[in-house]
Amino acid sequence: MKRKVSFRRIADSALASAEMIVQRWLPDGRREGREWVAINPTRSDGKKGSFKINLQTGCWSDFATGSAGGDIVSLAAYLHNLKQGEAAIRVAAMLGIDPYE
């Protein structure tokens, strides 16, 4: 029997550690109010400002390209070129939690 990935629980746990996670993945960024502002490592971006992650909601966007997502798991998928399930499992492992329901 295939076990189901607990996306919501993983996303909620990741949100509680959002600042630590984005500092690890986007170390060149900086906090500006409720957001982490960084250079998007998936494209040739020379300056900070267009790639932002809301640390309270987990929503993120690259305003230069229109890429966006609603949580830290989707950010992991985007940054590391993973499918959502793979990203959720990796984020869960990073947080030390069981990825399955």
Contact map, one row per residue, 1 for C-alpha under 8 A:
11100000000000000000000000000000000000000000000000000000000000000000000000000000000000000000000000000
11110000000000000000000000000000000000000000000000000000000000000000000000000000000000000000000000000
11111000000000000000000000000000000000000000000000000000000000000000000000000000000000000000000000011
01111100000000000000000000000000000000000000000000000000000000000000000000000000000000000000000000011
00111110000000000000000000000000000000000000000000000000000000000000000000000000000010011000000000111
00011111110000000000000000000000000000000000000000000000000000000000000000000000000000000000000000111
00001111111000000000000000000000000000000000000000000000000000000000000010000000000010010000000000100
00000111111100000000000000000000000000000000000000000000000000000000000000000000000000000000000000000
00000111111110000000000000000000000000000000000000000000000000000000000000000000000000000000000000000
00000111111111000000000000000000000000000000000000000000000000000000000010000000000000010011000010100
00000011111111100000000000000000000000000000000000000000000000000000001110000000000000010000000000000
00000001111111110000000000000000000000000000000000000000000000000000000000000000000000000000000000000
00000000111111111000000000000000000000000000000000000000000000000000000000000000000000000000001000000
00000000011111111100100000000000000000000000000000000000000000000000000110000000000000000011001000000
00000000001111111100000000000000000000000000000000000011110000000000001100000000000000000000000000000
00000000000111111100000000000000000000000000000000000000000000000000000000000000000000000000000000000
00000000000011111111100000000000000000000000000000000000000000000000000000000000000000000000000000000
00000000000001111111110000000000000000000000000000000011010000000000000100000000000000000000000000000
00000000000000001111111000000000000100000000000000000010000000000000000000000000000000000000000000000
00000000000000001111111100000000000000000000000000000000000000000000000000000000000000000000000000000
00000000000001001111111110000000000000000000000000000000000000000000000000000000000000000000000000000
00000000000000000111111111100000000100000000000000000000000000000000000000000000000000000000000000000
00000000000000000011111111111000000000000000000000000000000000000000000000000000000000000000000000000
00000000000000000001111111100000000000000000000000000000000000000000000000000000000000000000000000000
00000000000000000000111111100000000000000000000000000000000000000000000000000000000000000000000000000
00000000000000000000011111111000000001101000000000000000000000000000000000000000000000000000000000000
00000000000000000000011111111000000000000000000000000000000000000000000000000000000000000000000000000
00000000000000000000001001111100000001100000000000000000000000000000000000000000000000000000000000000
00000000000000000000001001111110000111100000000100000000000000000000000000000000000000000000000000000
00000000000000000000000000011111000111000000000000000000000000000000000000000000000000000000000000000
00000000000000000000000000001111111110000000000000000000000000000000000000000000000000000000000000000
00000000000000000000000000000111111110000000000000000000000000000000000000000000000000000000000000000
00000000000000000000000000000011111000000000000000000000000000000000000000000000000000000000000000000
00000000000000000000000000000011111100000000000000000111000000000000000000000000000000000000000000000
00000000000000000000000000000011111110000000000000011111000000000000000000000000000000000000000000000
00000000000000000010010000001111011111000000000000011110000000000000000000000000000000000000000000000
00000000000000000000000000001111001111100000000111111000000000000000000000000000000000000000000000000
00000000000000000000000001011100000111110000001111110000000000000000000000000000000000000000000000000
00000000000000000000000001011000000011111000111111100000000000000000000000000000000000000000000000000
00000000000000000000000000000000000001111111100000100000000001000000000000000000000000000000000000000
00000000000000000000000001000000000000111111100000000000000000000000000000000010000000000000000000000
00000000000000000000000000000000000000011111000000000000000000000000000000000010000000000000000000000
00000000000000000000000000000000000000011111100000000000000000000000000000000000000000000000000000000
00000000000000000000000000000000000000011111110000000000000000000000000000000000000000000000000000000
00000000000000000000000000000000000000111011111100000000000000000000000000000000000000000000000000000
00000000000000000000000000000000000000100001111100000000000000000000000000000000000000000000000000000
00000000000000000000000000000000000001100000111110000000000000000000000000000000000000000000000000000
00000000000000000000000000001000000011100000111111100000000000000000000000000000000000000000000000000
00000000000000000000000000000000000011100000001111110000000000000000000000000000000000000000000000000
00000000000000000000000000000000000011100000000111110000000011110000000000000000000000000000000000000
00000000000000000000000000000000000011110000000111111000000111110000000000000000000000000000000000000
00000000000000000000000000000000001111000000000011111100000111000000000000000000000000000000000000000
00000000000000000000000000000000001110000000000000111110011110000000000000000000000000000000000000000
00000000000000000000000000000000011100000000000000011111111100000000000000000000000000000000000000000
00000000000000100110000000000000011100000000000000001111111000000000000000000000000000000000000000000
00000000000000100100000000000000011000000000000000000111110000000000000000000000000000000000000000000
00000000000000100000000000000000000000000000000000000111111000000000011000000000000000000000000000000
00000000000000100100000000000000000000000000000000001111111100000000011100000000000000000000000000000
00000000000000000000000000000000000000000000000000001110111110000001111100000000000000000000000000000
00000000000000000000000000000000000000000000000000111100011111000001111000100000000000000000000000000
00000000000000000000000000000000000000000000000001111000001111100111100000000000000000000000000000000
00000000000000000000000000000000000000010000000001110000000111111111000000000000000000000000000000000
00000000000000000000000000000000000000000000000001100000000011111110000000000000000000000000000000000
00000000000000000000000000000000000000000000000001100000000001111100000000000000000000000000000000000
00000000000000000000000000000000000000000000000000000000000001111110000000000000000000000000000000000
00000000000000000000000000000000000000000000000000000000000011111111000000000000000000000000000000000
00000000000000000000000000000000000000000000000000000000000011101111100000000000000000000000000000000
00000000000000000000000000000000000000000000000000000000001111000111110000000000000000000000000000000
00000000000000000000000000000000000000000000000000000000001110000011111001100000000000000000000000000
00000000000000000000000000000000000000000000000000000000111100000001111101000000000000000000000000000
00000000001000100000000000000000000000000000000000000000111100000000111111100000000000000000000000000
00000000001001100100000000000000000000000000000000000000011000000000011111110000000000000000000000000
00000010011001000000000000000000000000000000000000000000000000000000001111111000000100110010000000000
00000000000000000000000000000000000000000000000000000000000000000000111111111100000100100000000000000
00000000000000000000000000000000000000000000000000000000000100000000101111111110000000000000000000000
00000000000000000000000000000000000000000000000000000000000000000000000111111111110000110010000000000
00000000000000000000000000000000000000000000000000000000000000000000000011111111111101100000000000000
00000000000000000000000000000000000000000000000000000000000000000000000001111111110000000000000000000
00000000000000000000000000000000000000001100000000000000000000000000000000111111110000000000000000000
00000000000000000000000000000000000000000000000000000000000000000000000000011111110000000000000000000
00000000000000000000000000000000000000000000000000000000000000000000000000011111111000000000000000000
00000000000000000000000000000000000000000000000000000000000000000000000000011111111101100000000000000
00000000000000000000000000000000000000000000000000000000000000000000000000001000111111100000000000000
00000000000000000000000000000000000000000000000000000000000000000000000011001000011111110000000000000
00001010000000000000000000000000000000000000000000000000000000000000000000000000001111111000000000000
00000000000000000000000000000000000000000000000000000000000000000000000000001000011111111100000000000
00000000000000000000000000000000000000000000000000000000000000000000000011011000011111111110000000000
00001010011000000000000000000000000000000000000000000000000000000000000010010000000111111111000000100
00001000000000000000000000000000000000000000000000000000000000000000000000000000000011111111100000100
00000000000000000000000000000000000000000000000000000000000000000000000000000000000001111111110000000
00000000010001000000000000000000000000000000000000000000000000000000000010010000000000111111111000000
00000000010001000000000000000000000000000000000000000000000000000000000000000000000000011111111111100
00000000000000000000000000000000000000000000000000000000000000000000000000000000000000001111111111100
00000000000000000000000000000000000000000000000000000000000000000000000000000000000000000111111110000
00000000000011000000000000000000000000000000000000000000000000000000000000000000000000000011111110000
00000000000000000000000000000000000000000000000000000000000000000000000000000000000000000001111111000
00000000010000000000000000000000000000000000000000000000000000000000000000000000000000000001111111100
00000000000000000000000000000000000000000000000000000000000000000000000000000000000000000001100111111
00001110010000000000000000000000000000000000000000000000000000000000000000000000000000011001100011111
00111100000000000000000000000000000000000000000000000000000000000000000000000000000000000000000001111
00111100000000000000000000000000000000000000000000000000000000000000000000000000000000000000000001111
